[in-house]
Structures are given as C-alpha cells and as structure tokens.
C-alpha cells in the first residue's frame, strides 16, 4: 500500500533522526522532496545531502547539522498543508516565520521555494511546511 503523505514522512524522518542525534538520515527520493531538502541546505538547516541512485527508487541521504553544544539546528519542523486540508497563501499573506529566523516552504506556480523568494517574486502558493 502506498504512502498517503510522502512530504510528512520526509519531515518526520528528519525530525526523529535529529531528536536522537543521528549523523544522517535516508529518505526515499522524489523531485519535490529533493527540492525541499535542497532549500533546507541552502537555508543552513542541514549540513549536506546527496542523491544516491539505485536501480529502483533513488534515496536522499541528508546529513543533519548540530550546534557546537550538540543541539540540533532544526528545533521545529511542522507540516502545514496536508492532503486532507490544504493551506494556500496569497502573495500579500506569505508568512514570516519567527520574524525571519525561520523559513516557510511554499509550492508555487514557479516551483518549490522559500517565503523570502516568494515575496521577492510577489507570488503565493501552497504552504508546505515551516522550519526553525
């Protein structure tokens, strides 16, 4: 049986691995998941990631980032738009997470991007998740 919410699975795997201080976590790959992980990397929430290609479904290996005190950099990772209840934001209502310290990830007509990028392009979209 297939998974009903693969993005929630991605976020949960990262949240759980970070809570028990794993160095890395393996996630089944898709284009949207790869873009979300890439945004987390660009925003400094994960140390690195790589796409591992195999014969069937590729895997994303996400290397988690910790502070010098060995605390996870990601303190909160929340799925906003779910399959049962989608959450869309207009261009003027794009959320600002923790006054700019956090990131909202949006799926827009121009691809998956952060709240800052969406504000610069003056577009709205589906609010996938929030990270801080």
C-alpha positions in Angstrom: 0.0 0.0 0.0 1.3 3.4 -0.9 2.1 6.3 1.4 -0.6 9.0 1.6 1.7 11.9 2.6 5.3 11.5 1.5 6.3 15.0 2.5 5.1 14.4 6.0 7.2 11.3 6.0 10.3 13.3 4.9 9.7 15.8 7.7 9.1 13.1 10.3 12.2 11.2 9.4 14.3 14.4 9.7 12.6 15.4 13.0 13.1 11.9 14.5 16.7 11.5 13.4 17.5 15.0 14.7 15.9 14.2 18.1 18.2 11.2 18.6 21.2 13.0 17.2 21.9 10.8 14.2 24.5 12.0 11.7 22.4 11.2 8.7 19.0 10.0 7.6 17.9 8.2 4.4 14.7 9.2 2.6 13.1 7.8 -0.5 13.6 10.3 -3.2 11.2 12.4 -5.3 11.6 15.7 -7.1 9.6 17.6 -4.5 11.4 16.0 -1.6 14.8 16.8 -3.3 13.8 20.4 -3.7 12.7 20.7 -0.1 16.0 19.2 1.2 17.9 21.5 -1.1 16.1 24.5 0.4 16.9 23.3 3.9 20.5 23.0 2.8 20.6 26.5 1.3 19.0 28.0 4.4 21.6 26.3 6.7 19.3 23.8 8.4 21.1 20.7 7.2 24.9 20.1 6.7 24.7 18.5 3.3 22.7 16.0 1.2 23.3 13.7 -1.7 21.2 11.7 -4.1 22.0 8.0 -4.1 20.9 6.4 -7.3 20.0 2.7 -7.4 18.0 0.5 -9.7 14.5 1.2 -8.3 13.8 4.3 -6.3 16.6 6.7 -5.5 17.4 7.7 -1.9 18.3 11.1 -0.5 20.9 10.9 2.2 20.5 14.0 4.4 23.4 14.9 6.8 22.0 16.7 9.8 23.5 19.8 11.3 24.2 20.4 15.0 25.4 23.3 17.1 28.8 23.2 18.9 26.8 22.2 22.1 25.5 19.2 20.0 21.9 20.5 19.9 20.0 20.1 16.6 19.9 23.2 14.4 16.3 22.3 13.4 14.3 22.9 16.6 10.9 22.8 14.9 9.7 21.2 11.7 6.0 21.4 11.0 3.8 20.2 8.1 1.2 22.9 7.4 -0.7 21.8 4.2 -1.9 18.3 4.5 -3.7 16.0 2.0 -6.9 16.4 4.0 -6.6 20.1 4.5 -4.6 22.2 2.0 -3.3 25.5 3.1 -2.8 28.2 0.4 -1.5 31.7 0.9 -1.9 34.8 -1.3 1.0 36.9 -2.3 0.3 39.5 0.3 -0.2 36.9 3.1 3.0 34.9 2.7 4.0 34.0 6.3 7.1 35.3 8.0 8.4 32.6 10.3 9.9 33.7 13.6 10.4 37.2 12.3 12.7 35.9 9.5 14.7 33.4 11.7 12.6 30.5 10.4 11.6 29.5 6.9 8.2 28.8 5.3 8.5 26.5 2.3 5.9 27.1 -0.4 4.9 25.2 -3.6 4.2 27.9 -6.2 3.5 28.1 -9.9 7.2 28.7 -10.3 8.3 25.7 -8.2 9.1 25.0 -4.6 10.7 28.0 -2.8 11.1 29.8 0.5 8.9 32.5 1.8 11.6 35.1 1.0 11.9 34.0 -2.6 8.1 34.1 -3.0 7.9 37.6 -1.5 10.6 38.8 -4.0 8.7 37.3 -6.9 5.4 38.6 -5.5 3.6 35.2 -5.7 1.7 33.0 -3.3 1.1 29.2 -3.2 0.6 26.2 -1.1 2.3 26.5 2.4 4.0 23.1 2.6 5.9 23.4 5.9 7.6 25.7 8.4 11.1 25.2 9.8 13.0 27.0 12.6 
